[in-house]
Amino acid sequence: MRSSFSSSVLASLPNARLRRPAVWIAFLAVAALSLTGCDLFGSNDDEGRRVTTDVVIANSGNFSAQDGSLTLYNPTDSTAALKDIEVAFINSLAQHNGRLFVVDNTASDNAGKITSFDTDQLEQIDQISNPRPPRYVAFPGDDKGYITNQRFDENFNAQPSTVSVVDLVDNSVTKQVDVGRSPQGMGVAGGKVFVANAADGTLSVLDADADTVNTTLSLPDCASPKSVFVDDENEVAVVCQGGGEQASEVLFLSPIEETIKDRVELGAPIGSANGSQSAYYSEGAEELYTISGSQAFGGNGTGEIFRIDTNANALDATLEIPQDDGLIGITAVGYDDVTQDLYVTRLPVGAGGFPLFSANGTALVLDRQGNEVTRFETGNSPGHITFLGDRQ
């Protein structure tokens, strides 16, 4: 808080009987700090303290019903509310320049939309039509977006696909850039965009100014790269989900040299129970969270959560999801570095012990040791978590 050192105290300085020079110097230092509005620890209270106003959970919905929605959870009063935002099947969320972007598939035309909302009232601002089913969106510039697109053959095998280049001023797709099969997450660093091609085990490296592919990086022993983040050291972190004989791991690459600097092995295959958000990077904590959440339909997930210290590039903790016979799998993960709460979402158990995708899910709030703090109901098939904040 701002110092309460008053002008009347400053006015009394000439009459103060401070005979020791060290005391006099210290007294003047405190006075100077009070005039600047700063405290002795260097904080600037004009910015205010950070608070989390809403935990936003994207409920993917039922694909045939095209009924995606949002669940808004207020961590201050522990209340949750469902918000219908009139979108189709939600794949992911992203934030950029005070907007929340919702990426959804539209079944009717095998394409998709990216809809933006203000982060204060979550009122719709704009909507962008995308010619292919979109997966994720990233932002190489203030007025430019990149969207990874999916493309399959008649047997649902992944085919080489594209990244859509989006003009955020006139809300239009201006170009399609050819990349690999099943492009997923993206990371922006050093004027480049690193696109994970999950079905190829590669990274397409795009020039963010020219909107062209510079090169394609092979990722040895990286099975199914999906999530890509840029950490505080400006390293590109790639989550390899694992599969078959190949273990899951996180790769750390230099965006300049485009080489692997570190590898962190994880203890189980990474994945979401409904194919959505399987990793989350917390900038404030400098931590990466991944989940082994696919525990049905042949999935070999373990229900574990892995916390990676991206400063040390090391596995920091392995947490086990609290047991609950009425819930199965993990569908999304997010960490609030303000409250130090970990959020995971789960699905109800249906017939035969399989996940039920036509009913509301559950969000668990965990402490840093993985203990349950509280829980709340979400909408149908929760699939992505992000956090809205403010300064007070």
Phi, psi and chi 1 to 4 in degrees:
 res  aa     phi    psi   chi1   chi2   chi3   chi4
   1 MET       -  159.4  -62.8  178.7   61.7      -
   2 ARG   -65.7  140.0 -175.5  177.9  -65.9  -84.9
   3 SER   -62.5  144.2  171.4      -      -      -
   4 SER   -95.6   13.1   59.8      -      -      -
   5 PHE   -60.3  112.2 -160.9   96.9      -      -
   6 SER   -92.6  163.6   67.8      -      -      -
   7 SER   -66.2  -28.1   58.7      -      -      -
   8 SER   -67.5  -34.3   61.2      -      -      -
   9 VAL   -68.6  -41.4  173.5      -      -      -
  10 LEU   -62.0  -36.2  -68.9  173.8      -      -
  11 ALA   -66.0  -24.1      -      -      -      -
  12 SER   -85.4   -1.1   67.7      -      -      -
  13 LEU   -57.1  -43.4  -76.8  176.5      -      -
  14 PRO   -58.7  -30.1  -25.8   36.8      -      -
  15 ASN   -93.0   -2.9  -61.3  -39.4      -      -
  16 ALA   -71.4  137.2      -      -      -      -
  17 ARG   -98.9   69.9  -57.7  179.9   65.7 -178.2
  18 LEU  -100.5   99.0  -62.2  173.1      -      -
  19 ARG   -87.8  -22.9  -62.7  171.8 -179.6  170.2
  20 ARG   -88.9  126.6  -62.8  180.0 -177.4  178.8
  21 PRO   -56.4  -39.5  -24.1   33.1      -      -
  22 ALA   -63.6  -39.7      -      -      -      -
  23 VAL   -66.1  -41.7  174.7      -      -      -
  24 TRP   -61.6  -42.5  175.1 -108.4      -      -
  25 ILE   -64.7  -44.1  -67.8  171.0      -      -
  26 ALA   -63.5  -38.3      -      -      -      -
  27 PHE   -63.8  -41.8 -165.3   77.9      -      -
  28 LEU   -67.3  -34.9  -72.9  177.3      -      -
  29 ALA   -63.7  -43.7      -      -      -      -
  30 VAL   -63.9  -39.7  173.8      -      -      -
  31 ALA   -62.2  -42.6      -      -      -      -
  32 ALA   -63.5  -41.3      -      -      -      -
  33 LEU   -63.0  -36.0  -74.5  170.1      -      -
  34 SER   -66.7  -33.6   71.6      -      -      -
  35 LEU   -72.6  -27.6  -69.2  175.4      -      -
  36 THR   -86.3   -8.6   63.2      -      -      -
  37 GLY    80.5   13.9      -      -      -      -
  38 CYS  -107.0  157.2  -61.6      -      -      -
  39 ASP   -99.7  178.7   60.8   25.9      -      -
  40 LEU   -67.5  -13.0  -70.4  173.2      -      -
  41 PHE  -101.5    6.2  -58.1   99.9      -      -
  42 GLY    84.9   10.0      -      -      -      -
  43 SER   -80.6  152.7   64.9      -      -      -
  44 ASN  -114.5  104.3 -172.7  -15.8      -      -
  45 ASP   -77.9   -8.5  -69.0  -42.1      -      -
  46 ASP   -63.4  -29.0  -71.4  -22.0      -      -
  47 GLU   -78.0  -27.1  -65.8 -177.8   -2.1      -
  48 GLY    80.6  167.6      -      -      -      -
  49 ARG   -86.2  148.8   66.7 -177.9 -178.1   90.7
  50 ARG   -77.4  140.1  -71.1 -165.6  -55.2  140.8
  51 VAL  -135.9  149.4  -64.0      -      -      -
  52 THR   -93.1  117.3  -59.7      -      -      -
  53 THR   -86.6  -38.0   55.0      -      -      -
  54 ASP  -147.8  139.2  -73.4  -71.1      -      -
  55 VAL   -95.2  119.5 -179.1      -      -      -
  56 VAL  -102.7  123.8 -178.3      -      -      -
  57 ILE  -116.7  121.9  -62.5  176.2      -      -
  58 ALA   -82.9  120.6      -      -      -      -
  59 ASN   -93.0  108.5  -54.6  -55.7      -      -
  60 SER   -56.9  -36.6  -63.4      -      -      -
  61 GLY    85.9 -175.0      -      -      -      -
  62 ASN   -89.9  127.4 -171.6  -67.1      -      -
  63 PHE   -60.1  -39.8 -171.4   77.0      -      -
  64 SER   -70.2  -29.2   59.7      -      -      -
  65 ALA   -85.9  -20.7      -      -      -      -
  66 GLN    53.8   53.7  -60.6  -82.1  -78.5      -
  67 ASP  -124.6   48.6   57.1   -8.2      -      -
  68 GLY   -62.6  152.2      -      -      -      -
  69 SER  -154.2  177.6   63.2      -      -      -
  70 LEU  -120.5  144.3  -60.2  178.1      -      -
  71 THR  -109.4  126.5  -65.0      -      -      -
  72 LEU  -107.9  118.8  -52.1  177.7      -      -
  73 TYR  -112.4  127.1  176.4   74.2      -      -
  74 ASN   -96.0  109.3 -174.2  -32.8      -      -
  75 PRO   -70.4  -15.3   25.3  -32.8      -      -
  76 THR   -73.3  -46.2  -58.3      -      -      -
  77 ASP  -111.8    8.4   58.7   17.0      -      -
  78 SER    55.8   43.4  -58.8      -      -      -
  79 THR  -115.5  147.8   57.4      -      -      -
  80 ALA  -126.5  142.2      -      -      -      -
  81 ALA  -138.0  143.0      -      -      -      -
  82 LEU   -91.8  133.7 -170.5   67.9      -      -
  83 LYS  -123.6  121.4 -176.4  176.3  179.4   63.4
  84 ASP   -84.9  119.4 -176.6    3.9      -      -
  85 ILE  -113.0   10.5   55.1  172.7      -      -
  86 GLU    55.9   54.7  -61.8 -178.0   -5.4      -
  87 VAL  -122.9  176.7  -63.2      -      -      -
  88 ALA   -91.0 -129.9      -      -      -      -
  89 PHE   -87.2  114.2 -177.4   85.7      -      -
  90 ILE   -81.2  129.1  -58.9  177.6      -      -
  91 ASN   -96.6  -39.4  -86.1  -34.5      -      -
  92 SER  -163.3  169.6   61.5      -      -      -
  93 LEU  -126.8  155.6  -57.1  174.2      -      -
  94 ALA  -155.1  154.2      -      -      -      -
  95 GLN  -118.2  143.3  -67.0 -173.2   58.7      -
  96 HIS  -162.1  124.8  177.5   64.6      -      -
  97 ASN    50.7   48.3  -75.7   -8.7      -      -
  98 GLY    74.9   15.8      -      -      -      -
  99 ARG  -123.3  149.1  -64.8 -173.1 -177.8 -172.1
 100 LEU  -103.5  123.6  176.1   68.9      -      -
 101 PHE  -104.6  128.4  -71.8   77.6      -      -
 102 VAL  -111.0  122.6  178.0      -      -      -
 103 VAL  -103.6  121.5  179.5      -      -      -
 104 ASP  -137.5  152.3   70.3  -47.6      -      -
 105 ASN   -92.0  140.5  -81.3   10.7      -      -
 106 THR  -112.8  114.3   50.4      -      -      -
 107 ALA   -66.9  -30.5      -      -      -      -
 108 SER   -62.8  -34.1   58.9      -      -      -
 109 ASP  -122.8   11.3   53.5    3.0      -      -
 110 ASN    52.0   43.8 -167.4   33.2      -      -
 111 ALA  -134.9 -142.6      -      -      -      -
 112 GLY  -175.6  179.6      -      -      -      -
 113 LYS  -139.9  155.4  -56.0 -171.7  -57.1  -65.2
 114 ILE  -125.1  115.2  -65.9   83.2      -      -
 115 THR  -111.5  132.4  -51.1      -      -      -
 116 SER  -107.2  144.3   64.3      -      -      -
 117 PHE  -131.1  149.5  -60.6   82.0      -      -
 118 ASP   -72.2  151.1   71.7   80.1      -      -
 119 THR   -89.3    1.4   54.2      -      -      -
 120 ASP   -89.4  -55.9  -69.7  -32.8      -      -
 121 GLN  -111.4   -3.2  -58.5  -62.8  -36.9      -
 122 LEU    55.1   44.2  -72.8  179.7      -      -
 123 GLU   -92.7  141.8  -62.7  -64.7  -28.0      -
 124 GLN   -65.1  136.4 -178.3  175.8  -34.6      -
 125 ILE  -106.4  -58.2  -60.9  174.5      -      -
 126 ASP  -142.8  168.0  -71.6  -51.3      -      -
 127 GLN  -144.4  135.3 -168.6  169.5   82.2      -
 128 ILE  -117.1  128.5  -57.4  163.2      -      -
 129 SER   -86.6  133.8  -64.7      -      -      -
 130 ASN  -118.0  134.6 -166.9   59.6      -      -
 131 PRO   -73.5  -11.8   26.1  -35.1      -      -
 132 ARG  -131.3  164.4  -72.6 -177.3  176.2  172.7
 133 PRO   -62.7  116.8  -23.5   33.7      -      -
 134 PRO   -85.7  156.3   31.8  -33.2      -      -
 135 ARG  -117.6  -58.3 -161.4   69.7  175.0   92.2
 136 TYR  -136.5  161.2  -66.6   96.7      -      -
 137 VAL  -129.1  141.1   60.2      -      -      -
 138 ALA  -135.1  168.9      -      -      -      -
 139 PHE  -133.2   97.2  -55.2   95.9      -      -
 140 PRO   -76.2   -9.0   25.8  -32.5      -      -
 141 GLY  -157.0  169.2      -      -      -      -
 142 ASP   -58.1  -39.6  -76.4  -14.4      -      -
 143 ASP  -112.5   19.1  -61.7  -34.2      -      -
 144 LYS  -133.3  138.2 -178.1 -169.3  -71.9 -172.7
 145 GLY  -125.2  151.7      -      -      -      -
 146 TYR  -117.7  137.8  -83.9    7.0      -      -
 147 ILE  -126.7  125.5  -57.2  165.7      -      -
 148 THR   -82.7  136.9   49.3      -      -      -
 149 ASN  -117.2  150.9  -58.3  -45.7      -      -
 150 GLN  -104.6  146.9  -57.3  -57.0  -64.9      -
 151 ARG  -147.2  128.8  179.5  169.3  169.4  -99.8
 152 PHE  -131.4  156.9  -57.2   95.8      -      -
 153 ASP   -88.3 -172.3   63.6   16.1      -      -
 154 GLU   -67.0  -18.5   62.4  -84.3    7.9      -
 155 ASN   -98.3   13.0  -63.0  -44.2      -      -
 156 PHE    64.7   30.7 -150.8   67.8      -      -
 157 ASN   -88.9  136.0  -63.8  -48.1      -      -
 158 ALA   -64.3  136.6      -      -      -      -
 159 GLN  -117.8  158.9  -61.0  -63.7  -61.6      -
 160 PRO   -51.9  136.6  -26.3   35.4      -      -
 161 SER  -131.4 -156.1 -166.8      -      -      -
 162 THR  -138.9  166.4   60.8      -      -      -
 163 VAL  -114.2  125.8  167.9      -      -      -
 164 SER   -83.1  134.9  -64.4      -      -      -
 165 VAL   -97.5  126.2 -178.8      -      -      -
 166 VAL  -118.2  131.0  176.0      -      -      -
 167 ASP   -86.5  113.7 -174.7  -34.8      -      -
 168 LEU   -81.4   -4.9  -62.5  176.8      -      -
 169 VAL   -84.1  -50.6  176.0      -      -      -
 170 ASP  -101.4    6.0   61.9   12.7      -      -
 171 ASN    56.3   54.8  -59.8  -53.2      -      -
 172 SER  -139.7  152.1   64.4      -      -      -
 173 VAL   -83.1  122.3  173.8      -      -      -
 174 THR  -102.1  -17.0   61.5      -      -      -
 175 LYS  -164.8  153.4 -174.5  177.8 -179.0  179.2
 176 GLN  -118.0  127.7  -62.4  -82.2  -27.5      -
 177 VAL  -109.5  125.5 -178.3      -      -      -
 178 ASP   -71.7  130.5  -67.8  -29.4      -      -
 179 VAL  -131.7 -154.9  -69.1      -      -      -
 180 GLY   -90.0 -161.2      -      -      -      -
 181 ARG   -86.1  135.5  -66.3 -177.9  -59.3  154.4
 182 SER    53.1   59.9 -170.4      -      -      -
 183 PRO   -64.7  137.5   25.1  -33.9      -      -
 184 GLN  -125.2 -113.4  -59.4  -77.7  -27.5      -
 185 GLY   -72.8  160.3      -      -      -      -
 186 MET  -136.0  149.1  -65.9  171.5  -78.2      -
 187 GLY  -131.3  138.6      -      -      -      -
 188 VAL  -109.2  121.3 -178.8      -      -      -
 189 ALA  -157.2  137.8      -      -      -      -
 190 GLY    59.1   34.9      -      -      -      -
 191 GLY    74.9   13.3      -      -      -      -
 192 LYS  -125.0  157.9  -54.1  171.9 -175.7  177.7
 193 VAL  -121.7  122.5  179.8      -      -      -
 194 PHE   -99.2  116.6  -65.7   79.9      -      -
 195 VAL  -110.0  124.0 -178.1      -      -      -
 196 ALA   -82.4  119.9      -      -      -      -
 197 ASN   -97.2   96.4  -58.8  -52.4      -      -
 198 ALA   -62.6  -40.5      -      -      -      -
 199 ALA   -77.6  -14.8      -      -      -      -
 200 ASP  -103.4  -19.5  -68.8  -24.3      -      -
 201 GLY    70.4   36.5      -      -      -      -
 202 THR  -134.0  170.3   63.1      -      -      -
 203 LEU  -120.2  125.2  -74.5  179.0      -      -
 204 SER   -86.2  128.2  -67.3      -      -      -
 205 VAL  -105.5  113.3 -176.7      -      -      -
 206 LEU  -102.9  143.1  -82.9   62.5      -      -
 207 ASP   -77.9  117.2 -176.5  -44.9      -      -
 208 ALA   -72.4  -16.3      -      -      -      -
 209 ASP   -90.5  -46.3  -68.5  -35.3      -      -
 210 ALA   -84.9  -15.2      -      -      -      -
 211 ASP    58.2   47.0  -56.6  -35.3      -      -
 212 THR  -133.1  160.5   55.7      -      -      -
 213 VAL   -84.7  121.7  176.2      -      -      -
 214 ASN   -78.1  -47.4  -77.3  -15.4      -      -
 215 THR  -161.8  168.1 -173.2      -      -      -
 216 THR  -121.5  120.7  -59.7      -      -      -
 217 LEU   -93.8  129.2  -57.6  179.0      -      -
 218 SER   -80.1  139.5  176.6      -      -      -
 219 LEU  -116.4   90.5  -58.6  175.9      -      -
 220 PRO   -57.4  132.7  -22.6   33.6      -      -
 221 ASP    62.6   19.9  -59.4  -40.3      -      -
 222 CYS  -104.9   99.8  175.0      -      -      -
 223 ALA   -86.2  124.9      -      -      -      -
 224 SER    56.1   64.9 -171.8      -      -      -
 225 PRO   -66.6  130.7   26.4  -33.8      -      -
 226 LYS  -127.5  -62.5 -177.8  178.3 -179.6 -178.9
 227 SER   -89.7  139.2  -57.2      -      -      -
 228 VAL  -132.4  132.2 -177.0      -      -      -
 229 PHE  -136.2  160.6  -54.4   95.7      -      -
 230 VAL  -116.1  120.2  177.1      -      -      -
 231 ASP   -87.9 -175.5   67.2   14.7      -      -
 232 ASP   -68.3  -21.1 -163.3   55.9      -      -
 233 GLU   -90.8    9.1  -74.1   73.5   40.9      -
 234 ASN    63.9   29.0 -155.3   40.5      -      -
 235 GLU   -92.1  149.3  -68.0  177.8  -44.2      -
 236 VAL   -92.2  116.0  178.9      -      -      -
 237 ALA   -98.9  124.0      -      -      -      -
 238 VAL  -117.6  124.8 -178.8      -      -      -
 239 VAL   -92.5  113.9  178.6      -      -      -
 240 CYS   -92.6  116.4  -52.6      -      -      -
 241 GLN   -73.6  -20.2  -61.8 -160.9  132.3      -
 242 GLY    86.2  167.2      -      -      -      -
 243 GLY   163.4  143.0      -      -      -      -
 244 GLY    63.2 -126.0      -      -      -      -
 245 GLU   -86.8   -4.7  -61.3  -62.6  -39.1      -
 246 GLN   -95.2  130.0  -66.7  178.1  -59.8      -
 247 ALA   -78.5  159.0      -      -      -      -
 248 SER   -78.7  149.6   60.5      -      -      -
 249 GLU  -163.6  169.4   59.2 -178.0  -14.6      -
 250 VAL  -117.3  127.0  177.9      -      -      -
 251 LEU   -99.7  141.3  -52.5 -178.4      -      -
 252 PHE  -116.6  119.2  -68.8   89.3      -      -
 253 LEU  -116.1  150.0  -67.5   83.7      -      -
 254 SER   -81.4  124.3  163.6      -      -      -
 255 PRO   -70.5  -19.8   26.2  -33.8      -      -
 256 ILE   -83.2  -53.7  -55.4  -59.1      -      -
 257 GLU   -81.5  -19.1  -59.8  171.1    2.1      -
 258 GLU    58.3   42.6  -60.7  178.6    0.8      -
 259 THR  -127.2  155.4   55.6      -      -      -
 260 ILE   -77.8  126.4  -61.8  171.7      -      -
 261 LYS  -101.0  -34.9  -63.5  -61.3 -175.5 -178.4
 262 ASP  -146.6  154.6  -86.6  -44.2      -      -
 263 ARG  -132.8  134.5  -50.2  179.9   83.7  111.8
 264 VAL  -121.7  113.0  178.5      -      -      -
 265 GLU   -78.5  142.0  -70.8 -168.1   10.9      -
 266 LEU  -109.7  168.9  -53.6  175.7      -      -
 267 GLY   -96.7    1.0      -      -      -      -
 268 ALA  -162.7  160.4      -      -      -      -
 269 PRO   -60.0  140.4  -21.9   33.0      -      -
 270 ILE   -97.0  140.4  -59.7  -55.6      -      -
 271 GLY   170.6  159.9      -      -      -      -
 272 SER  -102.4  149.0  161.2      -      -      -
 273 ALA   -66.4  -21.5      -      -      -      -
 274 ASN  -122.1   23.6   59.9    0.1      -      -
 275 GLY    72.0   19.9      -      -      -      -
 276 SER  -104.9 -122.0   50.4      -      -      -
 277 GLN   -79.0  115.2 -176.9 -174.1   35.9      -
 278 SER  -112.0    1.0   57.0      -      -      -
 279 ALA  -153.3  154.6      -      -      -      -
 280 TYR  -146.7  133.2  179.9   89.9      -      -
 281 TYR  -107.9  126.2  176.7   63.4      -      -
 282 SER   -99.8  110.1  169.2      -      -      -
 283 GLU   -64.2  -41.8  -66.0 -177.5    3.7      -
 284 GLY   -64.7  -38.3      -      -      -      -
 285 ALA   -91.3  -12.7      -      -      -      -
 286 GLU    54.7   49.8  -66.7 -173.7   51.6      -
 287 GLU  -134.2  143.9  -67.4  173.9  -22.7      -
 288 LEU  -113.8  129.8  171.8   61.4      -      -
 289 TYR  -113.5  132.8  -71.1   82.4      -      -
 290 THR  -129.9  155.7   65.0      -      -      -
 291 ILE  -125.9  145.3   54.8  174.5      -      -
 292 SER  -106.6   81.2 -177.9      -      -      -
 293 GLY  -110.2   -4.6      -      -      -      -
 294 SER   -91.2  101.5 -178.0      -      -      -
 295 GLN  -117.8   18.0  -62.8  172.5  -76.1      -
 296 ALA  -144.6  171.9      -      -      -      -
 297 PHE    54.4   41.4  -56.2  111.5      -      -
 298 GLY    87.0   -3.5      -      -      -      -
 299 GLY   -70.2  146.2      -      -      -      -
 300 ASN  -115.3   35.6   50.9   -0.3      -      -
 301 GLY   -67.6  154.1      -      -      -      -
 302 THR  -107.9   -6.5   61.1      -      -      -
 303 GLY    77.7   20.0      -      -      -      -
 304 GLU   -99.7  156.4  -67.8  174.8  -53.8      -
 305 ILE  -121.4  128.9  -53.2  163.2      -      -
 306 PHE  -109.1  130.6  -59.1   98.6      -      -
 307 ARG  -110.1  121.4 -180.0  167.2   65.1 -134.7
 308 ILE  -111.2  127.7  -62.1   94.2      -      -
 309 ASP   -80.3  109.7 -178.5  -23.1      -      -
 310 THR   -83.1   -5.7   59.8      -      -      -
 311 ASN   -80.9  -43.6 -172.6   35.9      -      -
 312 ALA   -91.4  -10.3      -      -      -      -
 313 ASN    53.5   57.8  -68.1   -5.1      -      -
 314 ALA  -148.8  151.1      -      -      -      -
 315 LEU   -70.7  121.5 -179.3   62.0      -      -
 316 ASP   -94.6  -37.0  179.0   66.9      -      -
 317 ALA  -161.3  151.2      -      -      -      -
 318 THR  -121.4  117.3  -59.9      -      -      -
 319 LEU  -109.2  146.1  -51.1  174.9      -      -
 320 GLU  -103.6  135.0  -67.3 -172.9    5.7      -
 321 ILE   -65.4  136.1 -164.2   76.4      -      -
 322 PRO   -58.0  137.5  -25.0   34.1      -      -
 323 GLN   -72.0  139.6  -67.3  -60.6  -50.4      -
 324 ASP  -156.4  115.0 -171.4  -41.7      -      -
 325 ASP   -66.0  -17.1  -68.0  -20.7      -      -
 326 GLY   -92.0   -3.1      -      -      -      -
 327 LEU  -125.6  154.4  -59.5  173.8      -      -
 328 ILE  -144.2  146.5 -171.9  170.4      -      -
 329 GLY    67.9  175.7      -      -      -      -
 330 ILE  -132.1  130.0  -48.9  173.1      -      -
 331 THR  -106.4  -21.8   59.7      -      -      -
 332 ALA  -159.9  160.5      -      -      -      -
 333 VAL  -145.3  145.1   60.4      -      -      -
 334 GLY  -157.9  146.8      -      -      -      -
 335 TYR  -122.7  126.6 -179.8   71.3      -      -
 336 ASP   -94.0  103.4 -176.0   -6.1      -      -
 337 ASP   -73.5  -10.9   62.7   88.5      -      -
 338 VAL   -76.6  -50.1  175.2      -      -      -
 339 THR   -93.3   -9.7   63.1      -      -      -
 340 GLN    58.7   40.1  -62.9 -171.1   -0.5      -
 341 ASP  -108.7  140.9  -72.3  -36.5      -      -
 342 LEU  -104.3  130.1  177.2   64.2      -      -
 343 TYR  -112.9  132.7  -70.0   77.3      -      -
 344 VAL  -134.8  149.1  -67.3      -      -      -
 345 THR  -116.6  149.4   51.8      -      -      -
 346 ARG  -137.4  165.2  -51.4 -166.4   68.8 -170.8
 347 LEU  -108.0  152.1  -61.4  172.0      -      -
 348 PRO   -73.3  153.7   26.2  -32.8      -      -
 349 VAL   -83.2  128.8  177.1      -      -      -
 350 GLY  -104.7 -157.3      -      -      -      -
 351 ALA   -63.0  138.1      -      -      -      -
 352 GLY    72.6   11.0      -      -      -      -
 353 GLY    79.8   14.7      -      -      -      -
 354 PHE   -95.5  159.8  -67.0  104.9      -      -
 355 PRO   -61.8  142.9  -20.3   31.5      -      -
 356 LEU  -101.6  113.6 -174.3   61.0      -      -
 357 PHE   -95.2    4.8  -64.7  101.0      -      -
 358 SER  -114.4   19.9   57.9      -      -      -
 359 ALA  -137.9  165.5      -      -      -      -
 360 ASN   -65.2  148.0  -70.7  -13.5      -      -
 361 GLY   -97.4 -171.3      -      -      -      -
 362 THR  -133.6  136.2  -62.5      -      -      -
 363 ALA  -104.9  130.6      -      -      -      -
 364 LEU  -104.3  136.6  -56.3 -178.3      -      -
 365 VAL  -105.9  120.1 -175.3      -      -      -
 366 LEU  -116.8  153.7  -48.5  177.0      -      -
 367 ASP   -85.0 -176.5   63.4   19.4      -      -
 368 ARG   -70.6  -14.1  -74.4 -173.2   61.3   82.4
 369 GLN   -93.2   -2.7  -72.1   69.8   48.0      -
 370 GLY    91.2    8.5      -      -      -      -
 371 ASN   -82.2  141.6  -58.1  -52.0      -      -
 372 GLU   -72.8  129.1 -177.1  175.4  -23.9      -
 373 VAL   -95.9  -47.6  176.8      -      -      -
 374 THR  -161.9  179.0 -172.4      -      -      -
 375 ARG  -149.1  161.0   63.1  173.3   58.4 -169.3
 376 PHE  -152.6  160.8   56.0   92.1      -      -
 377 GLU   -82.9  140.9 -174.4  177.9   42.8      -
 378 THR  -110.9 -172.2   69.4      -      -      -
 379 GLY   -85.5 -162.3      -      -      -      -
 380 ASN   -72.7  125.0 -172.0   -3.3      -      -
 381 SER    54.0   68.0  -65.7      -      -      -
 382 PRO   -60.5  135.7   24.2  -34.2      -      -
 383 GLY  -138.2   -7.2      -      -      -      -
 384 HIS  -157.8  142.5 -158.4  106.4      -      -
 385 ILE  -126.2  135.8  -58.9  171.7      -      -
 386 THR  -145.2  171.8 -169.0      -      -      -
 387 PHE  -129.3  133.1  -58.1   90.0      -      -
 388 LEU  -102.8  139.7  -58.3 -177.3      -      -
 389 GLY  -139.6  176.3      -      -      -      -
 390 ASP  -154.7  175.9 -160.2   -3.9      -      -
 391 ARG  -120.2  135.8  -70.5 -171.9  178.9  -87.6
 392 GLN  -127.5      -  -64.7 -178.7   -7.4      -
